[in-house]
Amino acid sequence: MKSKIEKLKAGERAARNSGISILLLALLKAIVGFLSNSLILISDALHSIADFIAIFAAWFGLKISQRKPTEKFPYGYYKAETLATLFISIFILIAAFELLKEGYEKIFSASAITLPLPALSVALISLFYSYFLSGYLSKVGKQINAQSLIASSREKMVDVFSSILVFVGILLAFYRVPYVEGVFTIGISLLVLKIGIASIKDSIFGLMDIMPSVELVKKVEEIISACKGIEEYKDLRLRKAGPFVFGEVTIKIEKKINVEKAHQIADKIEKEVTNSIPEIDSFTIHIEPHEKKEIKVAIPLSIKKGLDSRIMEHFGRANYFLFAKLDRESKRIKGFYVKANPFKLERVKAGLSTAKFLTKEKVDVLITKEIGEISFHTLRDNLIEIYKAEGKTARDAIKNFLEGKLSRIEEPTRKEAETIESKWGRHRRRGPWWLR
């Protein structure tokens, strides 16, 4: 699979080669037109010069798009290609108006062709050349999603019809039948006008960060929806920037999923989106915890008396834990149960083991008065919120929590035992066992 720089280089080569060949064809038309006294062939040469300027704009846009992002342009220069598309579209409109004007004049007059065979031969060469060049530019443009090349391919397909018009015009001018040439010229100019207006609209919308096609959005939505671990997503935004698309989305993940796992899910989505849809250059994912209507709360207890149990001062050495299921909307307790803390007598790292115990119980919120560093970070890594307990009993703490009166604990309330140096070596200074 080609990288974005390789795609831009392929587009640049296509535009450069096409530009050189268009310029040579324009010179050939001009020379033969002057020698054969064919005004329509000379006009077609000017039209080809306009094509050359347009393809030069496409080349310039693809060239500058390869420049690396800078501090001033952190998203790169991809929109230079869109800007080039706008200029191409303007040239298409100019060519259309010139053809319309010329067609009107040709209704009333015809040029005397002195060398009809060379003029007709050049018109045929232009016809076949425009047809094959249109296919080439369209193929490369679609492969790298370069709108400027696609716009140029449309214009070259119009050149196929204009070359037919030139051929017929030269032939009929030789036989002094002016009105047929004029009618054909007006018809083709109206077609060019339609294509030019459509290209201008596309380029302006691209510069205004328009959302890509509905099909592309649906592909991204299907990839996100198929990913396990996501409860819901919101704010999916995609915007075009030259040949590429930038996107972002906010995903909501269950709080029981730890931070590392959440980032793994986000990375998986990003890779699947960018690999499945090559035109998406960057896809940013924001992660938010899923706000449940029902949550599970844990509270450390000193005695076992249901909701009237007293809250224990310390977390890791708590005798019991009350687990309550709360309804956020109705602000009521839907049920509860009490479990003994199996790690209260652990000699070391009782807080860590207790934190893991709460994680296995699939707790969403811990309400406690004190918590150490290891316990705090373990719970936070598992997206468990921690609140400062207020009140004497579990009932008081739950009531204050539902009423929004509790403050969130943003850092450990006490430090772990410190390591000290002594003449007997390094060892840890411990506080009383009930603080561990």
C-alpha positions in Angstrom: 0.0 0.0 0.0 1.4 3.4 -1.0 2.1 6.0 1.6 0.6 9.4 1.3 3.9 10.9 0.1 4.2 8.1 -2.6 0.7 8.9 -3.7 1.5 12.6 -4.0 4.7 11.9 -6.0 2.7 9.7 -8.4 0.2 12.5 -8.9 3.0 15.0 -9.4 4.6 12.8 -12.1 1.3 12.4 -13.8 0.7 16.1 -13.8 4.2 16.9 -15.0 4.2 14.4 -17.9 0.7 15.5 -18.9 1.7 19.2 -18.8 4.7 18.7 -21.1 2.7 16.7 -23.6 -0.2 19.3 -23.6 2.2 22.1 -24.2 3.8 20.3 -27.2 0.3 19.6 -28.6 -0.6 23.3 -28.2 2.5 24.4 -30.1 1.7 21.9 -32.9 -1.9 23.2 -33.1 -0.7 26.8 -33.3 1.9 26.2 -36.0 -0.5 24.1 -38.2 -3.3 26.6 -37.5 -1.3 29.6 -38.7 0.0 27.7 -41.8 -3.5 26.4 -42.8 -5.3 29.7 -41.9 -7.6 27.8 -39.5 -8.9 30.1 -36.9 -10.7 27.4 -35.0 -7.4 25.4 -34.7 -5.6 28.5 -33.5 -8.4 28.9 -30.9 -8.1 25.3 -29.9 -4.3 25.9 -29.4 -5.2 28.7 -27.0 -7.6 26.3 -25.3 -4.7 23.8 -24.9 -2.5 26.6 -23.4 -5.3 27.1 -20.8 -5.2 23.3 -20.2 -1.4 23.5 -19.7 -1.8 26.3 -17.1 -4.5 24.3 -15.4 -2.4 21.1 -15.3 0.6 23.2 -14.1 -1.6 24.4 -11.2 -2.4 20.7 -10.4 1.3 19.8 -10.5 2.1 22.8 -8.2 -0.6 21.8 -5.7 0.6 18.1 -5.6 4.2 19.3 -5.3 3.7 21.6 -2.4 1.4 19.0 -0.7 4.5 16.8 -0.2 6.1 19.3 2.2 6.2 18.1 5.8 4.0 19.8 8.4 5.5 22.7 10.2 4.8 24.6 13.3 2.9 27.2 11.2 1.1 24.5 9.2 0.7 21.6 11.6 -1.8 19.7 9.3 0.5 19.9 6.3 -0.1 21.5 2.9 -2.7 19.2 1.6 -5.2 22.0 0.9 -2.8 23.4 -1.7 -4.1 20.7 -4.0 -7.7 21.8 -3.3 -6.7 25.4 -4.0 -5.2 24.2 -7.3 -8.5 22.5 -8.1 -10.3 25.8 -7.7 -7.9 27.5 -10.2 -8.4 24.6 -12.6 -12.2 25.1 -12.4 -11.8 28.8 -13.1 -9.8 27.9 -16.3 -12.5 25.5 -17.3 -15.1 28.3 -17.0 -12.9 30.7 -19.0 -12.5 28.0 -21.7 -16.2 27.5 -21.8 -17.0 31.2 -22.2 -14.4 31.4 -25.0 -16.0 28.5 -26.8 -19.4 30.0 -26.4 -18.2 33.3 -27.8 -16.4 31.6 -30.7 -19.5 29.4 -31.4 -21.7 32.5 -31.7 -19.3 34.1 -34.2 -18.9 31.0 -36.2 -22.6 30.9 -36.9 -22.2 33.9 -39.2 -18.8 33.3 -40.7 -16.4 30.6 -41.8 -12.6 30.6 -42.3 -11.0 29.7 -45.6 -8.8 26.6 -45.0 -5.7 26.5 -47.2 -4.2 23.3 -45.9 -7.2 21.2 -44.7 -5.4 17.8 -44.5 -2.7 18.8 -41.9 -5.4 20.7 -39.9 -7.7 17.7 -39.9 -4.8 15.4 -38.9 -3.9 17.6 -35.9 -7.6 17.6 -34.8 -7.6 13.8 -35.0 -4.4 13.6 -33.0 -5.8 15.9 -30.4 -9.0 13.9 -30.2 -7.3 10.5 -29.5 -4.6 12.1 -27.3 -7.3 13.9 -25.1 -9.2 10.6 -24.8 -6.2 8.6 -23.6 -4.9 11.4 -21.4 -8.3 11.8 -19.8 -8.3 8.1 -18.9 -4.7 8.3 -17.6 -5.4 11.3 -15.3 -8.7 9.8 -14.1 -7.0 6.5 -13.2 -4.1 8.2 -11.3 -6.4 10.7 -9.7 -8.7 8.0 -8.3 -5.8 5.9 -7.1 -4.4 8.7 -5.0 -7.7 10.6 -4.5 -6.3 13.7 -6.1 -9.2 16.0 -7.0 -7.1 18.3 -9.2 -6.2 15.3 -11.5 -9.8 14.1 -11.6 -10.9 17.7 -12.5 -8.2 17.7 -15.2 -9.4 14.4 -16.6 -13.0 15.7 -16.8 -11.7 18.7 -18.8 -9.7 16.5 -21.1 -12.8 14.4 -21.8 -14.5 17.6 -22.8 -11.5 18.2 -25.1 -12.4 14.9 -26.8 -15.7 16.4 -27.9 -14.2 19.8 -28.6 -11.6 18.0 -30.9 -14.5 16.4 -32.7 -16.0 19.8 -33.0 -12.7 21.2 -34.3 -12.4 18.4 -36.9 -16.0 18.9 -38.1 -15.6 22.7 -38.0 -12.4 22.5 -40.2 -14.1 20.1 -42.6 -17.3 22.2 -42.9 -15.3 25.5 -43.1 -13.5 24.0 -46.1 -16.9 23.5 -47.7 -18.1 27.0 -46.6 -20.9 25.8 -44.1 -20.5 28.1 -41.1 -23.6 27.6 -39.1 -23.1 23.9 -38.3 -19.7 24.7 -36.7 -21.2 27.4 -34.6 -24.1 25.3 -33.3 -21.7 22.5 -32.2 -19.4 25.0 -30.5 -22.2 26.5 -28.4 -23.4 23.0 -27.4 -20.0 21.9 -26.2 -19.4 25.2 -24.4 -22.5 24.6 -22.3 -21.2 21.2 -21.3 -17.9 22.7 -20.3 -19.8 25.3 -18.2 -21.6 22.6 -16.3 -18.4 20.7 -15.6 -16.6 23.9 -14.5 -19.4 24.9 -12.1 -19.4 21.5 -10.5 -15.6 21.6 -10.0 -15.7 25.0 -8.5 -18.4 23.9 -6.0 -16.3 20.8 -5.0 -13.2 22.8 -4.5 -14.9 25.5 -2.4 -16.6 22.9 -0.3 -13.2 21.2 0.2 -11.6 24.5 1.4 -14.5 24.8 3.8 -13.8 21.4 5.4 -16.9 19.7 4.0 -17.9 16.3 5.3 -16.8 13.6 2.7 -19.3 11.3 1.1 -22.1 9.5 3.1 -20.6 6.2 2.0 -17.2 7.0 3.6 -18.9 8.1 6.9 -20.9 4.8 7.0 -17.7 2.8 6.6 -16.1 4.5 9.6 -19.3 4.0 11.6 -19.3 0.3 10.8 -15.7 -0.1 11.9 -16.3 1.7 15.2 -19.5 -0.2 15.9 -17.8 -3.5 15.3 -15.1 -2.9 17.9 -15.6 -4.6 21.2 -15.4 -2.6 24.5 -17.1 0.5 23.2 -20.4 1.4 24.8 -21.2 4.2 22.4 -19.5 6.9 20.4 -20.3 10.5 19.5 -19.0 13.6 17.6 -17.8 11.7 14.6 -16.2 14.4 12.3 -14.5 13.9 8.9 -13.1 16.7 6.8 -11.4 16.8 3.4 -7.9 18.3 3.1 -6.7 18.0 -0.5 -6.5 14.3 -1.5 -6.8 13.1 2.1 -9.3 13.1 4.9 -8.8 13.9 8.6 -11.2 12.5 11.2 -11.9 12.4 14.9 -14.4 10.7 17.2 -15.2 10.4 20.9 -15.7 6.9 22.2 -17.2 6.0 25.6 -15.7 3.0 27.3 -16.8 1.2 30.5 -15.0 2.5 33.6 -13.9 -1.0 34.6 -11.6 -1.1 31.5 -8.2 0.1 32.6 -6.3 2.9 30.9 -3.9 0.7 29.0 -6.7 -1.4 27.6 -8.7 1.7 26.7 -5.7 3.0 24.6 -5.4 -0.4 23.0 -9.0 -0.2 21.9 -8.4 3.3 20.5 -5.3 2.3 18.7 -7.1 -0.7 17.1 -9.9 1.5 15.8 -7.4 4.0 14.4 -5.4 1.3 12.6 -8.5 -0.4 11.2 -10.0 2.9 9.9 -6.7 4.1 8.3 -5.9 0.7 6.8 -9.5 0.1 5.5 -9.9 3.6 4.1 -6.6 4.7 2.6 -7.7 8.3 1.9 -8.0 8.9 5.7 -4.6 10.3 6.7 -5.3 10.9 10.4 -8.0 9.7 12.7 -7.9 11.0 16.3 -9.8 9.2 19.0 -10.9 10.8 22.3 -11.8 8.5 25.2 -14.4 9.2 27.8 -15.8 7.0 30.6 -19.3 5.7 29.9 -21.7 7.5 32.3 -23.9 4.7 33.6 -27.4 5.3 34.9 -26.7 2.6 37.6 -23.4 2.5 39.4 -21.8 0.3 42.0 -20.3 2.0 45.1 -17.9 0.5 47.7 -17.5 1.8 51.2 -15.0 0.5 53.9 -16.7 -0.5 57.1 -15.5 -1.2 60.7 -18.6 -3.2 61.7 -21.3 -5.1 59.8 -24.6 -3.4 60.4 -25.9 -2.8 56.8 -26.4 0.8 55.8 -26.0 1.9 59.4 -22.4 0.4 59.6 -19.8 2.9 60.6 -17.2 3.9 58.0 -13.7 2.8 58.8 -11.0 5.4 58.7 -8.6 3.4 56.6 -9.0 1.6 53.3 -6.6 -1.4 53.1 -7.3 -2.7 56.6 -11.0 -2.2 56.5 -12.9 -5.1 58.2 -15.8 -5.1 55.7 -16.9 -3.4 52.5 -20.4 -2.4 51.7 -21.3 -2.7 48.0 -24.4 -0.7 46.9 -26.1 -0.4 43.5 -27.3 3.2 43.0 -29.6 4.8 40.5 -28.2 8.2 39.5 -31.5 9.5 38.0 -33.9 8.6 40.9 -31.1 9.0 43.5 -32.0 5.9 45.4 -30.4 2.7 46.6 -31.5 -0.3 44.5 -29.7 -2.9 46.6 -26.6 -3.6 48.6 -24.6 -6.4 50.2 -21.6 -6.6 52.7 -18.4 -8.6 52.3 -15.5 -9.2 54.6 -12.2 -7.8 53.5 -10.1 -10.9 52.8 -6.8 -8.9 52.9 -7.1 -6.9 56.1 -4.5 -9.0 57.8 -2.0 -9.0 55.0 1.5 -8.1 56.2 2.4 -6.1 53.1 0.5 -4.4 50.3 -2.8 -4.9 51.9 -4.0 -1.8 50.1 -3.0 -3.1 46.7 -4.7 -6.4 47.3 -7.8 -4.7 48.5 -7.9 -2.4 45.5 -7.7 -5.5 43.2 -10.5 -7.0 45.3 -12.7 -4.0 44.5 -11.8 -4.2 40.8 -13.0 -7.8 40.6 -16.2 -6.7 42.3 -16.7 -4.3 39.3 -16.9 -1.2 41.4 -17.5 2.1 39.8 -17.0 4.4 42.8 -15.1 4.1 46.1 -16.1 6.3 49.0 -13.4 6.4 51.7 -11.8 8.7 54.2 -8.1 7.8 53.6 -6.2 6.0 50.8 -2.5 5.4 50.1 -0.5 5.9 46.9 -0.5 2.3 45.6 -4.2 1.8 46.2 -5.1 5.1 44.7 -3.2 4.6 41.5 -4.4 1.0 41.1 -8.0 2.1 41.4 -7.5 5.0 39.1 -5.8 2.8 36.5 -9.0 0.7 36.5 -11.1 3.9 36.0 -12.7 3.7 39.5 -13.6 7.1 40.9 -12.7 7.9 44.5 -14.6 10.3 46.7 -13.9 11.7 50.2 -16.4 10.2 52.7 -18.5 12.6 54.7 -20.7 11.3 57.6 -20.4 8.5 60.2 -22.4 5.7 58.5 -22.6 4.2 55.0 -26.1 5.6 54.7 -24.8 9.1 55.3 -22.0 8.7 52.8 -24.4 7.4 50.1 -26.9 10.2 50.7 -24.2 12.9 50.5 -22.8 11.2 47.3 -26.2 11.2 45.5 -26.8 14.8 46.5 -23.4 15.8 45.0 -21.9 16.9 48.3 -18.8 14.7 48.2 -15.5 15.9 46.7 -13.5 13.8 44.4 -10.1 12.6 45.7 -7.5 13.6 43.1 -4.4 12.4 44.9 -3.4 10.0 47.7 -4.4 11.2 51.1 -1.3 9.7 52.7 2.1 8.4 51.5 3.4 4.9 51.6 6.1 3.8 54.0 9.4 5.5 53.1 12.7 3.7 52.5 15.6 4.9 54.7 19.4 4.2 55.0 21.0 3.0 58.1 24.2 1.2 59.1 22.4 -2.1 58.7 21.5 -1.3 55.1 18.4 -0.1 53.2 15.0 -0.9 54.8 11.5 0.6 54.9 10.3 2.7 57.8 6.7 1.5 58.6 4.0 3.2 60.5 1.6 1.4 62.8 0.0 -1.6 61.2 -3.5 0.0 61.1 -2.2 2.7 58.7 -0.9 0.2 56.2 
